[in-house]
Amino acid sequence: MIVVMARGSTREQVNDVVARVRGLGLDAHLSEGEERTIVGVVGAPLPPTLDEMLEVHAGVEQVVRITKKYKLSGWDFHPQKTRIRVRDVVIGGDDLVIIAGPCSVEGEEQTVETARAVKAAGATMLRGGAYKPRTSPYEFRGMGRRGLEILARAREETGLPIITEVMTPADIAQVGDFADVFQIGARNAQNYLLLEEVAKAGKPVMLKRGLSMMLEEWLLAAEYVMAQGNPDVILCERGIRTFEPSTRNTLDVSSVPVIQGMSHLPVFVDPSHAAGKRALVPALALAGVAAGADGLMIEVHPSPDHALSDGAQSLTFPEFAALTPRIARVAGAVGRRLPVGEALAAV
């Protein structure tokens, strides 16, 4: 249910509605736009006469029952697109945001060198895994805390905010000491305990789409974060599992405009995990931008053939530098901007 406050309603009137909602044992979430405020009412069960209870409050224009299962992530509750500030980077605004870096942190030299290279080519955030979920327990699974310390060193060197994956509730505090954005990987997209706990850390959360997740399930997973009072969720399409073996996953480009029609949350595309093959990454990245994505997450490594994880899908420094001007041109064609890095000055 949403309570639409009238234009010009006072803070006292809004607080009165919120107090009434919470007094009934329900949660109230505020969405304050330029012209009006909306109070989202969530919880169960909703009293059958709740509409009438709230309509009589001063400053209330309309009370509307929402039938969608996803409420906080949907447009009904939040009619303005969500913008998330991560240090100096704004996600969900006019600028296209590129997150780039290695799949795994393998050492300080590798990570800092990559951070410098991707920043020079136009990236505005750095990715890197300190804890890695791997299909086989015998594969490289990250450097743990040392990897986090290296990411922080790369941020100090370049100023790039960092995003890294958290895998268990027990790791949230430690990862949160270093990360600017928590990443929830595809395998944990429906790990609801983890989603609830990471929300409480008070930092933005990137939620990757699960391997076989329907779009409504994806938004309901986002609800687990948002229901804990954390509105800063970024969705990331990284390809879904289908019958087609020629790529690692199948990039569902259509999910970008479809999910944007369902939700106000920013949407990214990860062409690296979708492709699984380096040669395919540029085409999928451009397709994601053309489809309207708010950003891209691309794996880049100084020597992909020697990478300890996902080298086959990682771009080299020259390949990434050659791709970003093309991304800038496509972004411009769909009304986006790519912040100009050193290598883009001549574009």
C-alpha positions in Angstrom: 0.0 0.0 0.0 1.2 3.5 -0.7 0.0 6.8 0.9 0.3 9.7 -1.5 0.7 12.9 0.4 -0.7 16.1 -1.1 1.5 18.8 -2.6 2.5 21.1 0.2 1.9 18.6 3.0 4.0 19.4 6.0 6.6 17.4 7.7 4.4 17.1 10.7 1.6 15.6 8.6 4.0 13.1 7.1 5.3 12.1 10.5 1.7 11.7 11.7 1.0 9.2 9.0 4.3 7.3 9.6 3.5 7.1 13.3 0.0 5.7 12.6 1.4 3.0 10.3 4.2 2.0 12.7 1.7 2.0 15.6 -0.2 -0.8 13.8 3.0 -2.9 13.7 3.7 -2.2 10.0 6.8 -0.6 8.3 6.7 2.8 6.7 9.2 3.8 4.0 9.5 7.3 2.8 10.0 8.4 -0.8 10.5 12.1 -1.0 10.4 13.6 -4.5 10.6 17.2 -5.7 6.8 17.7 -5.7 5.4 15.2 -3.3 6.1 12.6 -0.6 5.0 8.9 -0.7 4.7 6.7 2.3 5.1 3.1 1.5 3.4 0.7 3.9 4.7 -2.8 4.0 4.1 -5.7 6.3 1.4 -8.3 6.9 -1.3 -8.6 7.5 -2.7 -5.2 6.4 -5.9 -4.3 8.2 -8.8 -4.5 5.8 -9.8 -0.9 6.7 -6.3 0.5 6.6 -7.3 2.7 3.6 -10.0 4.4 5.5 -7.8 4.8 8.6 -5.1 6.7 6.6 -7.3 8.7 4.2 -8.6 10.8 7.1 -5.2 12.1 8.1 -4.4 15.7 7.2 -2.2 16.0 4.2 -3.2 12.7 2.6 -4.3 12.9 -1.0 -4.8 9.2 -1.9 -4.2 5.7 -0.5 -3.5 3.0 -3.1 -3.2 -0.7 -2.5 -0.4 -2.3 -4.4 -0.9 -5.8 -5.7 2.6 -6.4 -6.9 4.7 -8.6 -4.7 7.7 -6.3 -5.1 6.8 -3.0 -3.5 9.9 -1.1 -2.4 11.8 -1.8 -5.7 8.8 -0.9 -7.9 7.8 2.4 -9.4 4.5 2.7 -7.5 6.3 3.3 -4.2 9.3 5.3 -5.7 8.2 7.3 -8.8 11.7 8.8 -9.2 14.6 6.8 -10.5 17.1 5.9 -7.7 20.5 7.6 -7.8 23.2 6.2 -5.6 26.3 8.2 -4.7 29.5 6.2 -4.1 32.2 8.7 -3.1 32.3 11.0 -6.2 30.5 8.6 -8.5 26.7 8.8 -9.1 25.0 5.6 -10.2 21.7 5.9 -12.0 22.2 9.5 -13.2 23.1 10.8 -16.7 26.6 9.4 -16.7 27.3 5.8 -17.7 29.4 4.2 -15.0 32.1 1.6 -15.9 33.4 -0.7 -13.2 36.5 -2.5 -14.4 39.3 -4.6 -12.9 40.5 -8.2 -12.4 38.2 -11.1 -11.5 40.5 -11.9 -8.5 43.0 -9.9 -6.6 46.3 -11.8 -7.2 48.8 -9.3 -5.8 49.4 -5.7 -5.2 51.3 -5.0 -8.4 48.7 -6.7 -10.5 45.8 -4.8 -8.9 47.3 -1.4 -8.7 48.6 -1.6 -12.3 45.1 -2.6 -13.4 43.5 0.2 -11.4 45.7 2.8 -13.1 45.1 1.4 -16.5 41.3 1.2 -16.3 41.0 4.7 -14.8 43.1 6.1 -17.6 40.8 4.4 -20.1 37.6 5.8 -18.6 36.5 3.5 -15.8 35.2 5.2 -12.7 35.1 2.3 -10.2 37.4 -0.7 -9.5 36.3 -4.3 -9.1 38.3 -7.2 -7.7 37.5 -10.4 -5.8 39.1 -11.0 -2.4 36.7 -13.9 -1.7 35.8 -16.0 -4.7 33.0 -18.5 -5.0 34.3 -21.2 -7.3 32.6 -24.2 -8.8 35.5 -26.4 -7.8 36.9 -26.3 -4.3 40.4 -26.8 -5.8 40.4 -23.6 -7.8 41.9 -20.3 -6.6 39.4 -18.8 -4.1 40.9 -15.4 -3.4 43.4 -13.8 -1.0 40.9 -13.0 1.7 41.7 -10.0 4.0 45.0 -9.4 2.2 43.1 -9.0 -1.0 40.9 -6.4 0.6 43.9 -4.5 1.8 45.3 -4.5 -1.7 42.1 -3.1 -3.1 42.2 -0.3 -0.5 45.8 0.4 -1.6 44.6 0.6 -5.3 41.8 3.0 -4.2 44.3 5.2 -2.4 46.5 5.2 -5.5 43.8 6.0 -8.0 40.8 7.4 -6.2 38.5 4.7 -7.7 35.8 3.4 -5.4 35.9 -0.4 -5.0 33.3 -3.1 -5.2 34.0 -6.6 -4.0 32.0 -9.7 -3.3 30.8 -10.8 0.1 29.9 -14.5 0.5 28.8 -15.1 4.1 27.3 -13.0 6.9 30.4 -13.7 8.9 32.5 -11.7 6.4 30.3 -8.6 6.2 32.0 -6.6 8.8 35.5 -7.3 7.5 34.6 -6.6 3.8 32.6 -3.5 4.9 35.8 -2.1 6.4 37.3 -1.9 2.9 34.5 -1.9 0.3 32.5 1.0 -1.0 29.9 -1.3 -2.5 29.1 -4.9 -1.5 28.6 -7.3 -4.4 26.2 -10.3 -4.1 27.1 -12.9 -6.7 24.8 -14.9 -8.8 25.1 -18.0 -6.6 24.0 -16.0 -3.5 21.2 -14.0 -5.2 18.6 -15.9 -3.2 20.6 -16.3 0.0 18.0 -14.3 1.9 19.8 -14.4 5.2 22.9 -12.9 3.6 20.8 -10.2 1.8 19.2 -9.1 5.1 22.5 -9.0 6.9 24.4 -7.1 4.2 21.7 -4.6 4.1 22.3 -3.7 7.7 25.9 -2.6 6.9 24.5 0.6 5.4 26.4 0.5 2.2 25.2 0.1 -1.4 24.6 -3.4 -2.6 25.0 -4.7 -6.1 22.8 -7.7 -6.6 23.7 -9.9 -9.6 20.9 -11.9 -11.2 20.9 -15.6 -10.3 21.7 -18.3 -12.9 18.0 -19.1 -13.5 16.2 -16.2 -11.8 13.0 -14.7 -13.2 12.8 -10.9 -13.1 10.2 -10.8 -10.4 12.4 -13.1 -8.3 15.3 -10.8 -8.8 13.3 -7.8 -7.6 12.0 -9.8 -4.6 15.6 -10.5 -3.7 16.2 -6.8 -3.8 13.3 -6.3 -1.5 15.1 -8.3 1.1 17.8 -5.6 1.2 15.4 -2.7 0.9 13.1 -4.0 3.6 15.9 -3.7 6.1 16.0 0.1 5.4 18.7 0.1 2.8 17.4 1.7 -0.5 20.8 1.6 -2.3 20.5 -1.5 -4.5 22.1 -1.9 -7.9 20.9 -4.7 -10.2 23.4 -6.4 -12.5 22.4 -8.7 -15.4 25.3 -11.1 -15.9 23.7 -13.7 -18.2 21.5 -16.6 -17.4 21.9 -20.3 -17.8 20.2 -21.7 -21.0 20.6 -24.6 -23.3 23.2 -22.8 -25.5 26.8 -24.0 -24.9 28.7 -21.6 -27.2 28.8 -18.9 -24.5 29.4 -19.2 -20.7 25.9 -17.7 -20.1 23.2 -16.1 -22.3 23.1 -12.3 -21.9 19.5 -11.4 -21.5 19.7 -7.9 -23.1 15.9 -7.6 -22.9 16.0 -7.7 -19.2 17.5 -4.2 -19.1 14.5 -2.3 -20.5 12.0 -4.8 -19.0 13.4 -4.4 -15.5 13.6 -0.6 -15.9 9.9 -0.7 -16.7 9.3 -2.6 -13.4 11.8 -0.9 -11.1 13.4 2.4 -10.3 16.7 0.7 -9.3 19.9 1.2 -11.5 20.7 -1.7 -13.8 24.2 -2.8 -14.9 25.3 -5.3 -17.4 28.3 -7.7 -16.9 29.3 -8.7 -20.4 32.4 -10.7 -19.2 30.4 -13.3 -17.2 27.8 -13.5 -19.9 30.3 -14.1 -22.7 32.9 -16.2 -21.1 35.1 -15.4 -24.1 37.2 -12.3 -24.5 36.4 -11.7 -28.1 32.6 -11.4 -27.4 32.9 -9.0 -24.5 33.0 -5.7 -26.6 29.8 -6.6 -28.6 27.9 -7.5 -25.5 29.1 -4.4 -23.6 27.9 -2.2 -26.5 24.6 -4.0 -26.6 24.0 -3.4 -22.9 24.7 0.3 -23.3 22.4 0.5 -26.3 19.6 -1.3 -24.3 19.8 1.5 -21.7 22.0 0.0 -18.9 23.2 2.5 -16.3 26.6 0.9 -16.2 28.9 -1.9 -17.1 31.1 -4.3 -15.1 34.0 -5.5 -17.2 36.9 -7.8 -16.2 40.4 -6.5 -17.1 43.7 -8.1 -16.4 47.4 -7.2 -17.3 48.0 -10.8 -18.5 44.7 -12.7 -18.9 46.4 -15.9 -20.1 48.1 -16.1 -16.7 45.1 -15.0 -14.6 44.2 -17.3 -11.7 40.5 -17.0 -12.5 38.4 -16.1 -15.5 41.3 -15.2 -17.7 39.4 -16.3 -20.8 36.8 -13.6 -20.4 39.2 -10.8 -19.3 40.3 -8.0 -21.6 43.9 -6.8 -21.8 44.7 -3.2 -21.1 44.9 -2.2 -24.8 41.6 -4.1 -25.5 39.8 -2.2 -22.8 41.3 1.1 -23.9 40.1 0.5 -27.4 36.6 -0.4 -26.2 35.8 2.6 -24.0 35.7 5.2 -26.9 33.2 2.9 -28.7 31.2 2.7 -25.5 31.2 6.5 -25.3 29.8 6.8 -28.8 27.0 4.4 -28.2 26.3 6.0 -24.8 26.0 9.4 -26.6 23.6 7.9 -29.1 21.2 6.8 -26.3 21.4 10.0 -24.3 24.2 9.0 -21.9 27.6 10.4 -21.1 30.8 8.6 -20.3 33.0 10.7 -18.0 36.2 11.5 -20.0 39.3 9.6 -19.0 42.8 10.3 -20.4 42.4 7.9 -23.3 39.0 9.4 -24.3 40.0 13.0 -24.6 40.2 12.7 -28.4 36.9 10.9 -28.8 
